[in-house]
């Protein structure tokens, strides 16, 4: 387990202490591994710049997962969805139950019809990394359009959207208390 995965796992466990230590710890570790794998994927541009940009990106995704779903197993495995039909611990929302989403070059995403290419809700439920990739694309879009997470959390840009502020503040507080253990260059998997 990499130092960055341990760092994300510690943040997740601090924010949402496991109710069932054995089973939840194993799932939390898997969540941390998935978040780090996506944030450190060379094909994914990080949300934040600097020597710890990818680590901050991973931490932002982890904070979103923790606060959107409380890391609940029934949300993680798709038994429970959000009020609008959102799925996964990242609470990803597609425009319809039959829509598909695909990643586009440069870190964006696009929607397609049910017959199009890309991933549907079932794909996002059964593969947490796919959900994390889509969540990251939506996070990136929100930061680019709004300078914060408000587009992700509410669907519109706002300087004072409480959920957006809360999620980012969790990540920022953790980063101040427990700095990233390595630089991104040190943590990047070999290509």
Secondary structure, DSSP 8 states (H G I E B T S, - for coil): --HHHHHHHHHHHHHS--SSHHHHHHHHHHHHHHHHHHHT-TTS--SS-STTHHHHHHHHHHHHHHHHHTT-HHHHTTSS--TT--BTTTTB--SSTT-EEEEETTTEEEEE-TTSSSB-HHHHHH-HHHHHHHHHHHHHHHHHHHSSSHHHHHSS--TT-HHHHHHHHHHHHHHHHS--SS-HHHHS---
